[in-house]
Amino acid sequence: MKPNAFSAIVFMTILAACVFSQPAQAQEYHDNVVIVLDASGSMRERMPDSPLTRMDAAKAALKDVLAKVPLSTQVGLLQFSAANVTQDWLYPLGPRNEQALLQAIDRPNPGRGTPLGAFLKKAADRLLEERALQFGYGTYRLLVVTDGEASDRHLVDKYIPDIISRGIIVDVIGVDMRTDHALARQAHSYRRANDPESLRTAVSEVFAEVSVSGSDAVEEDAFDIIAGLPVETAAAALQALAVADNHPIGSRPFNRARLEPTPSPVPDKSPPQPNNPPPPLPPGRSLPIVPIIIGALVLAFVIKSLFGGGRR
């Protein structure tokens, strides 16, 4: 057997072991954007030199831009403080239904209060859930459209550093604000929108950045890079895809080691017990990756010895 063929067998065997050892698989990879729309009372004020209110201008901008965004981009719409709707998620993050999404944008009427911090966490948590399902592929953005400072500023200060540290891109559009929003100093991008046209342009620029790096290209490039790595490095890289930092914002990472039995420091001198089958893995647990990789390598070397051992 040729060396390159043998290497291919080793790599593909380890790839299969890593993938099938996970509790779930994502079938497709998408770019993902959650829009947090401010529906507080001040959004009913009119934009300068325009008959449109801030809310009407925001709705028009979102509908105009989203109609041109590829369906491969998943969009979720989260509102806070609307006077006429009780649910936070006007459109859940997931596959796009254009008619339902446009209707959802039209729904909220301005109410009161600006609990932005709590809704930043809610939006980011949903993006992290999706990233876990997609094994880290795709892009993950949080777009905030607001016209005022948060009433829960302490939560904004608490959650934003954590959100950004997880690799979620935060874009903020300040709608007809006299001064820049406090998030202008913390978010990845901040755009001022003092009239309906600049608001539409700001939304368009954010979604243009989403489409720059398509998820299909990211997926292909990632596996091309891994294919050129040594076997041990490739295995570690594949395993890392499933262990991204996707626990909820503001919480501590889940410690898988807590599920492992703690060995006793005292040697066990009791008589040998009959062999019993091991207990089933707790829900959500996957098989340990290291034994599977070792088994994969053993299998690969057996294949080599069977098919290539007699050739010189």
N, C-alpha and C positions, 0 to 999 in steps of 0.2 A: 504493500500500500504506500502511495506517495506521501511525503511528509505533509504537503498542504492539504491533502484529503483527510489525513489523520487529524490535523489541527481543526479542520472544519467539523469533523465528527465530535471531537471534544467540545468545541464551542457550542454547537447546536444541542448537544446532550445537556450541558450545563444550563444553557438558555431555557430548555424545556423544564429542567428541574427547578430553576428559580421561579419560573412563571407558575407552574402547577403546584408549587408549595404554598402559594398565596391563597387566602380564603375566598377572594373574589377577583374577577378580571374585568377591566373596562374593555368594551368592544370598540369604541370609537373615542377619539380625542378631539376636544373642541376648545376654542377660546371662550372665555367666560367674563361677563361684565355684570355686576350688580349696580343698579342706579339707586341711590338714596335721594329721594325727592322731598324737599322741605315743603310741607303744606301748612305752615304756621300762618297766623293771621296777617302778618305783614306781606305775605305773598299776594294779597288781594289789591295792594297798591299799584297804581299805574306806572308804567315805564316812562322815562322822560321823552317828551315829544312823540308819544304813541298812544293810541286808544287801548292798547293791550295792557292787561295787568301783568305783573311778574309771573303769576301762575300760568296765564294764557300764553305768554311768550315762551315759557319753559316747555309747556305741552306742545306747542307748535314746533319748536326746535327739535324736541325728541322725536316726534312723529316724522318730521321731514327727514332727519338723518337716519333713523332706524329703518325707514323704507328702503334705503340704499345699502344697508349693511348685509353682507353675505349671511345666508341662513346657517352657515357653519359656526357662526358666533352665537353662543347661548347668552340670553339676556334675562335678568331678573329685575323686577321693579318693586322697590320697598319704599313706602311712604310713612311719614309720621305727622301727627297732629291734624289730619283732615277732619272736617266737621261732619262729613256725610258718610264715611266708611269706617267700619270697626276693625277690619283685618289689616295687618301691616303689609303683608305680601299682596300687592295688587296683581302681580304676575310672578309666579315662582320661577327660579332659575332652572332652565331646562330647554328642551327642544322648542323652537320658535313656531308660533301660530300667529301670523301677522295680524289677522283681524282681531284676535283676542288681545294681543299686545297693545294695539292702537286703542282699542276700547278701554283697556286698563289705564292707559295714560290719561284718558279723558275723565276718569272717574273722580279723583279727589278735588274737593273744594276746600279753600283755606279755613283753618280752624284757629287753634291757639297753641302756644308753647313750642319750644325748640329742643327736645331731648335728643340732640344729635349723637352724643356719646354712646348711649344705649343702642342706637340703631347702627352705628359704625360696627359695634361688636356683632350684632345680629347678621349684618351683611357679610362681614369677614368670616364668621363661623360657617356660613353656608358655602362660601367660596372654598374654605378649607375642606369641608365635607366632599365637595365636588373634586377637589384636587386629589384627595385620597382615592376616590373611585377611578380617576383617570391616571393613577400612578405617577402624578406629577407632570404629565404632558399637558400641552396647551398653555394659555396665558390666563392670568387671574387679576382682574382690575376692579376697583371700587370707585365709582363716579358719584361725587356729592354735588348736588345742585341746591344751593341755599342762598338766602338773602340776609342772614343774621347770625350772630354768635350763639353758641349752644347755651342752653339753660343748665346743662349738666357738664360744665367745662371740666370739672375734676375727672369725669369719666373719659372725656376726649383726651386729656393729658395722660390718663392711665392706659388707654387702649391703643392709641395711635402708634407709639413706639413698638408695641408688641406686633401690631398688624404689619407694619413696615418690615420688621425683622423677619417675618415669615415669608417674605418675597411677594406679597400682594402689592400691586401698584395702586397708589391712591391719587386720584385726580379730583380737583376741587374747582367748581365754577362759582364765583361770587356774583350774584345777580343784583345789579343796581345798588351796590354797597358803597357808602361814602369812603370807607377805608378798607384796606385789604383784610380779609378774614384771618383769624388767628392761625388757621390751618395752612395759610400761605407759607409759613415758616417751617411746616412739618411735612406737608404732602410732597409727592414726587413732582406734581405740576399744579400751578394755580393760574386761573384765567379770570380776568375781570370781564363782565358782560353788562354794559350800561345801557344797551338798547337791544331790541329783538334781533337785529342782524348779527351783532357781535355775540349774542347768546347762541344763535344757530351755528356760527363759525366755531365757537368754543367746543360745542358738542361734536361737531364734525371733526375737529382736530383730534379729539380724544379717540373717536372710533377709527380714524385713519391710522393712528398709532397701533391700535389693536390688530389691524389687518396686515401690518408690515411683517409680522412674524407669524405665519400660519402654522397651525398645529401639525399638519401633515409634514411640512418641511422639518419641523423640530423633531418629530418622531423618526424620520429617515436619517437625519444627521446624527442623532443620538446613537442609533444602532450601527451606523457606519463607523463612528468613532470607537464604540465598544468592540466591534469586530476586529480592529487592529491592535487591541490590547493583549497582554499576556493573559493566560487562562485565569490565574488567580485574581488579577485586577478586574477582568471583565465580570467575574462572578460577584465580586464585591460591589461593582457599579450597578449591576442588575438588582442585587438585593437592596441597594440604597433607594431604588425607585419606589419600593413599597414601605419605606420607613421614614417618609418625609415628616416634617414637624407640623402635623395637622390637627393637634389637639385644640380645643376651644380657646379663644382669646381670653387672656386673663387667668388661665388655669395652668397647673403644672403638667409637664409631659407625663404621659402614661408610662409607668415603669413595668415593663414586661417581666423583669426579674422577680417581681413580687409574686408572680404566679408559680415560680419554680420552688420545689421543696428545699428547705434549708437542711443541709447534711448535719448530722449530730457529731459533735466533736469527740464523743466517747465511742470506742469500737464496739460493735454489736457482737456479743458472745453467745447469743441465743442459738438454739438448734436451727439448722436450715429449714426453711418453710417451702412447701410445694409451690411450683411456679404458677402464678396467676396472670391472666392477661392484664396488660396495663390499662389503667382507667382511660376513658375517652378524653380527648382534649376539650377544654372549656370552649363554649361558643365563641367564634371569632378568632380562635388561635389557629395558627398554621403549623405545619410540620417544621422542625428545626432544619435550617438550610444547610448547615455544615455536613451532617451525615448524608444528606441527599447529594451534595456536591462530591463527597468522597465516593459514594456509590456510582455516581456518573463517571468519574475518572476511572474507577475500576472497570466499569462496563466498556469504556472506550479502549482501555488497554487489552481487554479480552478480545474485542473485535479486531484490534490490530494483530494480536497473536494468531487469531484464527485465519485471517485473510491475507496477512502479509508476512507471517513468520517463515514460510517456505521460500520466499524470494530473496535473492542476493543482488 
